[in-house]
Amino acid sequence: MDVRQLARIDLNLLVALQVLIEECNVSKAAERLFITQSAMSKTLLRLRELFQDPLFTRSSHGMVPTPHALE
C-alpha cells in the first residue's frame, strides 16, 4: 500500500478492527464503541473491502479472526 492510499484510510477503522478482534462479536464491539450494531456491520464491510479479506469467519462461539485480520 503506497502513501497516497494510506492517507485516504479512515484510521478509526483500525480502532474498530481491534475491538472486533477483542470481542469476536459485532454487537459487543458496537456497544464498546457506542455505535449501533448496524453501523458496526457497515464498518466491518468497509474493513473487508479495504483489506480484501473476510477478516472473520462465523463459528458456534462467535466470530473467529482470519490470519489476515490477526496480521
C-alpha positions as CSV (number, residue, x, y, z in Angstrom):
1,M,0.0,0.0,0.0
2,D,1.5,3.3,-1.0
3,V,1.4,6.5,1.0
4,R,-1.5,8.0,-1.1
5,Q,-3.7,5.0,-0.4
6,L,-2.7,5.1,3.3
7,A,-3.6,8.8,3.5
8,R,-7.2,8.0,2.3
9,I,-7.8,5.4,5.0
10,D,-10.1,6.3,7.9
11,L,-7.9,5.4,10.8
12,N,-11.0,4.9,13.0
13,L,-11.4,1.6,11.0
14,L,-8.3,0.3,12.7
15,V,-9.8,1.0,16.1
16,A,-13.0,-0.8,15.1
17,L,-10.9,-3.8,13.8
18,Q,-9.1,-4.0,17.1
19,V,-12.3,-4.0,19.1
20,L,-13.8,-6.6,16.8
21,I,-10.8,-8.9,17.3
22,E,-11.1,-8.5,21.1
23,E,-14.8,-9.0,21.3
24,C,-15.3,-11.5,18.4
25,N,-18.9,-10.2,18.3
26,V,-20.3,-7.3,16.2
27,S,-22.9,-6.3,18.8
28,K,-20.5,-6.3,21.7
29,A,-17.9,-4.4,19.6
30,A,-20.6,-1.8,18.7
31,E,-21.6,-1.4,22.3
32,R,-18.0,-0.8,23.3
33,L,-17.6,1.9,20.6
34,F,-21.0,3.5,21.4
35,I,-22.4,2.9,18.0
36,T,-25.3,0.8,16.6
37,Q,-24.9,-2.8,15.6
38,S,-25.8,-1.7,12.0
39,A,-23.1,0.9,12.0
40,M,-20.5,-1.7,13.2
41,S,-21.7,-4.1,10.5
42,K,-21.1,-1.4,7.9
43,T,-17.7,-0.7,9.4
44,L,-16.8,-4.4,9.1
45,L,-17.9,-4.3,5.4
46,R,-15.6,-1.3,4.8
47,L,-12.8,-3.2,6.5
48,R,-13.4,-6.3,4.4
49,E,-13.3,-4.2,1.2
50,L,-10.2,-2.3,2.4
51,F,-8.2,-5.5,3.2
52,Q,-9.8,-7.6,0.5
53,D,-10.3,-10.4,3.1
54,P,-13.4,-11.6,5.0
55,L,-11.4,-10.9,8.2
56,F,-13.7,-13.1,10.3
57,T,-15.5,-16.4,9.9
58,R,-18.5,-17.5,11.9
59,S,-18.3,-20.2,14.5
60,S,-20.6,-21.5,17.2
61,H,-18.7,-19.3,19.7
62,G,-18.9,-16.1,17.7
63,M,-16.6,-14.7,15.1
64,V,-13.1,-16.1,14.6
65,P,-10.5,-13.7,13.1
66,T,-8.8,-14.9,9.9
67,P,-5.0,-15.0,9.9
68,H,-5.0,-11.8,7.7
69,A,-7.1,-10.0,10.4
70,L,-4.6,-11.0,13.1
71,E,-1.7,-9.9,10.9
